[in-house]
Amino acid sequence: MDNACQAITTRPSPPRLDALSQTDLEMIARVRDVLVARAIKPPSWRDVDPEKRRKFFDEVRGVLIEQGGDRSNINRRAQIITDALSGVGLLDQLLRDPYVEEIFVRKGEVAVEYDGTFHYLGRLADDRYFEDLSIHVADQGGATLRGDRPAVLIDLPNGERFTAIVPRLSTEGTAINIRTFGRRVKTLEEMEQTGTFRKKAFEMTGSLTDLADPSLRQRIAGLQNGPDRFLAWMVATLSGSILVAGEMGSGKTTLLNALSGFLPTLAPVAALETFRELDIQHPFLLRAVAPAELPEGTPGVTLDWVLNVIYTRMNPAAVLVGEVVGPEALQFLKATCLGRKAMTTIHGGTVEEALMRLEQLTLASAPELGLPAVRSMVSMGVDVVALMGRVHRAGRVERSLQAIAVVNGLDEDGEYKLDFLYRAQSEQANQVLGQAYQNLAGAGP
């Protein structure tokens, strides 16, 4: 462990890892076969004795020497094989760095949260390598990562939390998160120096200067209307959770897809659906498709179970749920109330009806909570409701944004306090219908 009392003068940089080539993978398999034939076993997964790992490293090195070839990088090759057979593969190199706070793997792409900053490390191996690695870790931990349980949650020998979701549940390849704990202890003096206790102004002002990504700033600046500029800014800055509401066929998913294009690229994103409908272009995406419910006795996992695993164990900056239609409504609210920024669609003809439906779906899966508790969760978790609608004009249907409302908690009667930032119709419905009646009454046959 590093000296926690030493002042930080420069921000450290994440390690650079060499990608595993097909030659490396073939080398691992070849050496493993030799070791098995000689009854040489790698150290037990939970055996962290450095001497046993060193002895196994020497055995591997000896096999490589016997096989000949270039000796200039023999130690690197021996370490690759040792890590692959007795640890968590090439990710072991990251676990040895005290500044690595979390490791992310998405379809062969690896990133780390390193001293508070998200860094891409690149494509380090084929996705199949990480799927095999996940199965190996599950086996070593006494769990199963096959068939109807395509996800695993394991505590590693040194206390790190390993979570993996594999195909077919994860439709974009193998997804792995490894969360580390307490490997670098900070003193109060060091925390003070790095700004932990410094008072900070609230930065989400609605200004484009809030955006670190210049390409997002340029795109939002090019939008001509206030409503779409506001919603795009909310997504780009991850400044709140959004409920996209509307009747069937009103364009809810179309709007959610469009908004997803403004998600910051330097942030891990998760998308969950009951069937694949979202079209999300993001460089570091975890995507899962699971049913809302399973018939009794049917093996498998449901969307609410996967959503719980993802927001509690896989640390997404934003969670997109294609649509809440069942028990996942509760997990969606729990995610938002734990600080996750989340977006989803829901049926509802008005803002109020959409919030009511979210309440009803949540209560259906957890009636013991009661309406007051659920309503409090909704008011705390949902920041903005964007209402889409179908408007009939001149014989065709126009799908358009009808309203944007901010949920400002509850009033003294327990009702939602809604601040409407935008309404497509300035008149109340009863006034519009009253005028229509008068016009039609005087129009004659």
C-alpha positions in Angstrom: 0.0 0.0 0.0 1.3 3.5 -0.8 2.1 6.0 1.9 -1.3 7.7 2.6 0.4 10.6 4.3 2.3 11.6 1.3 0.8 14.7 -0.4 -0.5 14.4 -3.9 1.3 16.7 -6.3 0.5 15.2 -9.6 -2.5 13.1 -10.8 -1.3 9.5 -11.5 -2.0 7.9 -14.9 -3.6 4.5 -15.4 -1.4 1.6 -16.5 -1.1 0.7 -20.1 -1.8 -2.9 -20.8 -0.8 -4.8 -23.9 -3.7 -6.4 -25.7 -3.8 -10.2 -25.9 -3.3 -11.4 -29.4 -4.5 -14.7 -30.9 -0.9 -16.0 -30.5 -1.1 -15.2 -26.8 -4.4 -17.1 -26.4 -3.0 -20.1 -28.3 0.1 -20.0 -26.0 -2.1 -20.0 -22.9 -4.0 -23.1 -24.1 -0.8 -24.9 -25.1 1.0 -24.3 -21.8 -2.1 -25.2 -19.9 -2.2 -28.6 -21.7 1.4 -29.3 -20.7 0.8 -28.4 -17.1 -2.3 -30.7 -16.9 -0.3 -33.6 -18.4 2.4 -33.1 -15.8 -0.2 -32.8 -13.0 1.0 -29.3 -12.1 -1.9 -27.4 -10.6 -2.1 -23.6 -10.3 -2.5 -22.2 -6.8 -5.9 -22.4 -5.3 -7.9 -19.3 -6.4 -8.3 -18.2 -2.7 -4.7 -19.0 -1.9 -3.0 -15.6 -1.9 0.4 -16.9 -0.7 2.9 -15.1 -2.9 5.4 -18.0 -2.6 3.0 -20.4 -4.2 2.2 -18.1 -7.0 5.9 -17.5 -7.5 6.6 -21.2 -7.7 3.8 -21.7 -10.3 5.2 -18.7 -12.3 8.6 -20.5 -12.4 6.9 -23.7 -13.5 5.2 -21.9 -16.3 8.4 -20.1 -17.3 10.2 -23.5 -17.4 7.6 -24.9 -19.9 8.0 -21.8 -22.1 11.8 -22.2 -22.1 11.4 -25.9 -23.1 9.1 -24.8 -26.0 11.8 -22.5 -27.3 11.1 -19.3 -29.2 12.0 -15.7 -28.3 13.2 -15.4 -24.7 13.3 -11.6 -24.7 9.8 -11.3 -23.3 9.5 -14.7 -21.6 8.7 -13.1 -18.2 5.7 -11.2 -19.8 4.4 -14.4 -21.3 4.8 -16.3 -18.1 2.9 -13.6 -16.2 0.1 -13.7 -18.8 -0.3 -17.5 -18.3 0.0 -17.3 -14.5 -2.7 -14.7 -14.3 -4.9 -16.5 -16.7 -4.7 -19.8 -14.8 -4.7 -18.6 -11.2 -6.3 -15.2 -11.1 -8.6 -13.0 -13.2 -6.4 -13.0 -16.3 -4.9 -9.8 -17.6 -7.2 -7.8 -15.2 -4.9 -9.0 -12.4 -2.5 -6.3 -13.6 -5.1 -3.6 -12.9 -5.9 -5.1 -9.5 -2.3 -4.6 -8.4 -2.5 -0.8 -8.9 -3.8 0.9 -5.8 -5.3 3.8 -7.8 -7.7 1.6 -9.7 -11.1 1.9 -8.1 -13.2 0.0 -10.6 -12.6 -2.1 -13.7 -15.1 -2.2 -16.6 -15.2 -4.7 -19.4 -17.6 -4.4 -22.3 -17.2 -6.8 -25.3 -13.5 -6.8 -25.0 -13.1 -3.1 -24.4 -11.6 -2.3 -21.0 -11.9 0.9 -18.9 -11.0 1.9 -15.4 -12.2 4.4 -12.9 -8.7 5.6 -11.8 -8.3 8.0 -9.0 -11.8 9.4 -9.7 -11.5 9.7 -13.4 -12.9 7.3 -16.1 -10.3 6.1 -18.6 -10.6 3.9 -21.7 -7.7 1.4 -22.0 -8.8 0.0 -25.3 -9.7 -3.5 -26.7 -7.4 -5.8 -24.8 -8.8 -9.2 -25.9 -11.5 -11.0 -27.8 -14.9 -11.1 -26.1 -14.6 -14.9 -25.9 -11.6 -14.5 -23.6 -13.5 -12.5 -21.1 -16.5 -14.8 -21.3 -14.2 -17.8 -20.5 -12.6 -15.7 -17.7 -16.0 -15.0 -16.2 -16.9 -18.7 -16.3 -13.5 -19.6 -14.7 -14.1 -17.0 -11.8 -17.6 -18.3 -11.3 -16.3 -21.9 -11.0 -13.6 -20.9 -8.6 -16.1 -19.1 -6.5 -18.5 -22.0 -6.3 -21.1 -20.4 -8.6 -22.6 -21.2 -12.0 -22.5 -18.9 -15.0 -24.3 -21.1 -17.5 -27.8 -21.8 -18.8 -30.5 -20.0 -16.9 -28.1 -18.1 -14.7 -26.2 -15.9 -17.1 -24.9 -13.6 -14.4 -22.6 -14.0 -11.4 -21.7 -12.0 -8.3 -18.6 -13.2 -6.6 -16.3 -11.7 -3.9 -12.6 -12.2 -5.0 -10.0 -13.5 -2.6 -8.8 -10.0 -1.6 -12.3 -8.6 -1.2 -13.0 -7.1 -4.6 -16.5 -7.6 -6.0 -16.6 -9.3 -9.3 -19.8 -9.1 -11.4 -20.3 -10.5 -14.8 -23.2 -10.8 -17.3 -22.7 -13.0 -20.4 -24.5 -13.6 -23.6 -27.3 -14.2 -24.3 -28.6 -12.1 -21.5 -25.9 -9.4 -22.3 -26.6 -8.9 -26.0 -23.5 -6.8 -26.6 -21.0 -9.4 -25.4 -19.6 -10.1 -22.0 -19.9 -7.3 -19.4 -17.7 -7.4 -16.3 -17.3 -5.0 -13.3 -14.7 -5.4 -10.6 -15.1 -3.0 -7.7 -12.2 -2.6 -5.3 -12.3 -1.5 -1.7 -9.9 0.1 0.8 -6.7 -0.6 -1.0 -5.6 3.0 -0.7 -6.3 4.6 2.6 -6.4 8.4 2.6 -5.9 10.6 5.6 -8.1 13.6 6.4 -5.2 15.9 5.4 -5.0 14.2 1.9 -8.8 14.3 1.5 -8.8 18.0 2.4 -6.0 18.7 -0.1 -7.9 17.0 -2.9 -11.1 19.0 -2.3 -13.3 16.5 -0.4 -14.4 19.2 2.1 -14.4 22.2 -0.2 -17.7 23.9 -0.7 -18.7 23.7 -4.4 -21.3 25.7 -6.3 -24.0 23.8 -8.1 -22.8 23.7 -11.7 -25.9 22.4 -13.6 -26.9 25.9 -14.7 -28.3 25.1 -18.1 -25.2 26.6 -19.7 -23.4 24.8 -22.5 -20.2 25.4 -20.5 -21.4 22.6 -18.2 -20.5 20.2 -21.0 -17.0 18.8 -21.1 -17.5 17.2 -24.6 -17.1 19.8 -27.3 -19.0 17.7 -29.9 -22.0 17.6 -27.6 -21.8 21.3 -26.9 -21.8 21.9 -30.7 -24.8 19.6 -31.3 -26.9 21.2 -28.6 -26.0 24.7 -29.7 -27.3 23.7 -33.1 -30.7 22.8 -31.9 -33.2 25.5 -32.7 -36.0 24.9 -30.1 -35.9 25.3 -26.3 -37.6 22.0 -25.4 -35.2 19.8 -27.3 -32.2 21.8 -26.2 -33.2 21.5 -22.6 -33.8 17.7 -22.8 -30.5 17.2 -24.7 -28.6 19.2 -22.1 -30.2 17.2 -19.2 -28.9 13.9 -20.8 -25.5 15.3 -21.8 -24.9 16.5 -18.2 -26.6 13.6 -16.5 -28.4 16.2 -14.4 -31.6 14.2 -13.7 -33.8 11.2 -14.3 -36.4 11.5 -17.1 -39.7 9.8 -17.6 -40.8 9.8 -21.2 -44.6 9.4 -21.2 -47.4 9.2 -23.7 -50.1 7.1 -25.2 -49.4 4.1 -27.4 -47.7 5.0 -30.7 -47.0 8.6 -29.5 -43.2 8.5 -30.2 -41.9 7.7 -26.7 -39.2 5.3 -27.8 -38.3 7.5 -30.7 -37.6 10.4 -28.4 -35.7 8.2 -25.9 -33.5 6.9 -28.8 -32.8 10.4 -30.0 -31.9 11.6 -26.5 -29.6 8.7 -26.0 -27.3 10.1 -28.7 -26.4 12.9 -26.2 -25.1 10.6 -23.4 -21.6 11.5 -22.5 -19.1 9.1 -24.1 -16.8 9.1 -21.0 -19.4 7.3 -18.9 -20.5 3.7 -18.7 -24.2 3.3 -19.8 -26.6 0.4 -19.3 -29.7 -0.3 -21.4 -32.3 -2.9 -20.4 -35.4 -4.1 -22.3 -37.9 -6.8 -22.4 -37.4 -7.0 -26.2 -34.8 -5.1 -28.2 -36.2 -1.8 -29.3 -33.8 0.9 -28.2 -31.2 2.0 -30.7 -28.3 3.4 -28.7 -25.0 4.3 -30.1 -22.5 4.5 -27.2 -18.9 3.3 -27.0 -19.2 1.6 -23.6 -22.7 0.1 -23.5 -24.0 -2.8 -21.4 -27.2 -4.1 -23.0 -29.4 -6.8 -21.5 -32.7 -8.2 -22.7 -34.9 -10.2 -20.3 -38.6 -10.9 -19.8 -40.7 -8.8 -17.4 -42.0 -11.9 -15.8 -41.6 -15.7 -16.0 -44.2 -18.3 -15.7 -44.1 -20.1 -12.3 -41.5 -22.8 -12.3 -39.7 -21.5 -15.4 -35.9 -21.1 -14.9 -34.3 -17.8 -15.8 -33.9 -14.2 -14.8 -36.4 -11.3 -15.1 -35.8 -7.7 -16.1 -36.2 -6.4 -12.5 -33.6 -8.9 -11.3 -31.1 -7.8 -13.9 -31.8 -4.1 -13.3 -31.1 -4.6 -9.6 -27.8 -6.3 -10.3 -26.7 -3.6 -12.8 -27.5 -0.5 -10.7 -26.1 -2.0 -7.4 -23.1 -3.8 -8.8 -22.1 -2.5 -12.2 -21.9 1.2 -11.5 -23.6 2.7 -14.7 -23.6 6.5 -14.9 -26.9 6.2 -16.7 -29.5 3.5 -16.9 -32.0 3.3 -19.8 -35.0 1.0 -19.5 -36.9 0.5 -22.7 -40.3 0.6 -20.9 -41.6 0.0 -17.4 -44.5 -2.4 -17.6 -44.2 -4.5 -14.5 -42.1 -5.3 -11.4 -39.1 -3.5 -12.9 -40.9 -0.2 -12.0 -39.8 -0.7 -8.4 -36.2 -1.3 -9.3 -36.3 1.7 -11.6 -37.4 3.9 -8.7 -34.8 2.3 -6.3 -32.1 3.1 -8.8 -33.1 6.7 -9.1 -33.4 7.1 -5.3 -29.8 5.7 -5.0 -28.5 8.5 -7.1 -28.4 6.7 -10.5 -29.6 8.8 -13.5 -32.2 6.8 -15.3 -34.5 7.2 -18.3 -37.5 5.1 -19.4 -40.8 5.3 -21.2 -44.2 4.7 -19.7 -47.8 4.9 -20.9 -49.9 7.8 -19.8 -52.1 10.4 -21.5 -51.0 13.2 -19.2 -48.0 13.9 -16.9 -50.2 13.1 -13.9 -51.5 9.9 -15.4 -47.9 8.8 -16.2 -46.9 9.3 -12.6 -50.0 7.5 -11.4 -49.1 4.5 -13.6 -45.6 4.4 -12.2 -47.2 4.3 -8.7 -49.6 1.5 -9.7 -46.9 -0.7 -11.3 -44.7 -0.2 -8.2 -47.5 -1.0 -5.8 -48.5 -4.1 -7.8 -45.0 -5.6 -7.1 -44.6 -4.3 -3.5 -48.1 -3.5 -2.0 -46.6 -3.5 1.5 -44.9 -0.2 0.8 -48.2 1.7 0.6 -49.0 4.7 -1.6 -47.4 7.4 0.5 -44.0 5.7 0.5 -44.2 4.9 -3.3 -45.3 8.5 -4.0 -42.3 9.8 -2.0 -40.0 7.6 -4.0 -41.5 8.9 -7.3 -41.1 12.5 -6.2 -37.5 12.0 -5.1 -36.4 9.8 -8.0 -38.1 11.3 -11.1 -36.8 14.8 -12.0 -38.6 15.5 -15.3 -41.5 14.1 -17.2 -41.5 14.6 -21.0 -45.0 14.0 -22.5 -45.4 12.9 -26.1 -48.7 12.9 -27.9 -50.5 11.9 -31.1 -52.1 15.0 -32.7 -54.5 14.5 -35.6 -54.2 17.2 -38.3 -55.4 17.3 -41.8 -56.0 13.5 -42.0 -52.6 12.5 -40.6 -51.1 11.8 -37.2 -48.3 14.1 -35.9 -46.2 12.8 -33.0 -45.1 15.8 -31.0 -43.9 16.8 -27.5 -46.8 18.0 -25.5 -45.3 19.0 -22.2 -42.1 19.1 -20.0 -42.8 19.1 -16.3 -40.3 19.2 -13.4 -41.3 17.1 -10.3 -40.7 19.4 -7.3 -41.6 17.0 -4.5 -44.9 16.7 -2.8 -47.2 19.4 -1.3 -48.8 19.3 2.2 -51.6 17.1 0.9 -49.2 14.5 -0.6 -49.8 15.6 -4.2 -47.1 16.1 -6.8 -45.8 19.7 -7.2 -45.3 20.0 -10.9 -43.6 22.9 -12.6 -44.5 22.9 -16.3 -41.6 24.3 -18.3 -43.3 23.8 -21.6 -46.8 23.1 -23.0 -47.5 22.6 -26.6 -51.1 23.8 -26.1 -51.5 27.1 -24.3 -55.3 26.7 -23.7 -57.0 24.3 -21.4 -58.8 21.3 -23.0 -62.2 22.3 -21.8 -61.8 25.8 -23.3 -60.7 24.3 -26.6 -63.7 21.9 -26.7 -66.1 24.7 -25.7 -64.9 26.9 -28.6 -65.2 23.9 -30.9 -68.8 23.3 -29.8 -69.7 27.0 -30.5 -68.1 26.9 -34.0 -69.8 23.6 -34.9 -73.2 24.8 -33.5 -73.2 27.8 -35.8 -71.9 26.0 -38.8 -75.2 24.6 -39.9 -75.9 21.2 -41.5 
